[in-house]
Amino acid sequence: MAGILDKERIVAPKNFNRWLIPPAALAIHLSIGQVYAFSVFNEPLTRIIGVTESAPQDWELTTLGWIFSIAIAVLGVTAAFGGRWLERVGPRKGMVIAAIAWAGGFLVSALGVWVHSIWLLYLGYGVFGGIGLGFAYISPVKTLIRWFPDRPGMATGMAIMGFGGGAMIGSPLAVNLMDFYSGPDSAGVAATFATMGVLYFILMIFGAAIVRVPHPEWQPAGYQPEQASTKKMQTSGHVHVDQALKTPQFWLVWAVLCLNVTAGIGVLGQASVMSQEMVGISAEAAAGFVGLMSIANMLGRFLWSSLSDYIGRKATYSTFFVLGIVLYAAVPSIASAGVIWLFVLSYLVILTMYGGGFATVPAYLRDLFGTAHVGAIHGRLLTAWSVAGVLGPVIINYLRDFQISQGVAPADAYSLTMYIMAGLLAVGLLCNLAIRGMQERHLMDERQLVTE
């Protein structure tokens, strides 16, 4: 079995069609994108014992909230420390490990529901699921970049778009399965976890089975790497993952991603309540607004990353920050004027840039650090996501509560937050403008490349 997973066994012939690779990446990312839809389990998990309503022994929402937080935290740690290993073993082995961990997390969680143990849920979806998330998120990145050296932004955008869209499949799937399995004695959650674990395992193994790495002598027809390295701040060499952390470019890109995600994720987490309080729409309309934001998040991952192949990564991120500053600063006035359609449009554009930031950053890293260690470097960079995942919601939630405690009306409680987000984006713009091409002294020499 191990031989089938070896990197050497998945080298494609020279005439292999590279367009067979994006479906492999999509199969992985559509599966793990379910994490964005985990909230559909929260309410049913509060009535596992009571079934129709919460019983005194049932879990509370605050207790259940840690499941998602643990999964995202473990994702970041796994990506940071597992990226170097994935560089050595190749994408198929990484995808298989991800499938086992992700599906296994669902099965352990199902057991946790059956025996009513919150610690098994933390271990299952949180730890095992988080490990699967980390390996699955970064496994396809380097492979896609190597297959599409002429359009790396578009390639990574296709896969990471799947992560953004996974919730659009996972949410209705989970709801329908819980309806199917529910009955007088069960809320249907345990059986749903088990079923989804099996389905996602099959889909992810399919992705692992069809993934290939390019032949060493392969390159796209008409592609001239010498010309490519002279434009859009592309390095002509490669930087080792350990050396990358010693460069200012890594930490500037880290700050760029962190600040872009901080602004977007804070809004994404409170979109429903915020829209109801700022412009007074109904709960039903707010739910539709959240759905539109998910679509914008998904489409932005493909559209912005594809555009970056033509205008460059630096210009793309500069657009994110300049346009974001304008929109965040304008939203309080738009809300006060009651122009709902413009309020919605502003946030949809913001969410396209939130998603686009995730999808464009692997290509940015490829331009700066080369392809030899781009997967491992991307894994280390995702710690910026972990920080932003805490920072964004904290800014939104705590400032809102503080404003309201000071007598500010709920409709106006987000104004200060929006101005702070605009300020963070201004800092991100300065960091992006400070990024320069890689200095020669950081590049790996021929001896290092041979031993890699």
Disulfide bonds with the S-S distance in Angstrom:
none
